[in-house]
């Protein structure tokens, strides 16, 4: 089982062996950890840039992160996944962390939060 929400009968239902309070704590702390990772060429964190597509907290506390990069030619492609893995692994209670880079859907500026747009002056 994982903490991924499943849609059933028009409502969201989460199935996890972890207590809801622990899942919420892990989620908040993982997001905070992701917000400490910056693309070396862009002064905004990868979470606000919209590079994180999915974070899956499993019952054994392992965490799968699905992310992308701004372009396939991103100079930070070699280091960003390791930075993400280390940041998420630093959260107390997290087990093994797996980071997977995907290219579909491709990243676009529309994925950025208002916070990132403000930092990058992209209004």
Buried (B, 14 or more C-beta within 10 A) or exposed (E): EBBBEEEEEEEEEEEBEBEEEBBEBBBEBBBEBBBBBBBEEBEBBBBBBBBBBEBEBBEEBBBBBBBBBBEEEBEBEEEBBEBBBBBBEEBEEBEEBBBEBEEEEEBEEEBBBEBBBEBBEEE
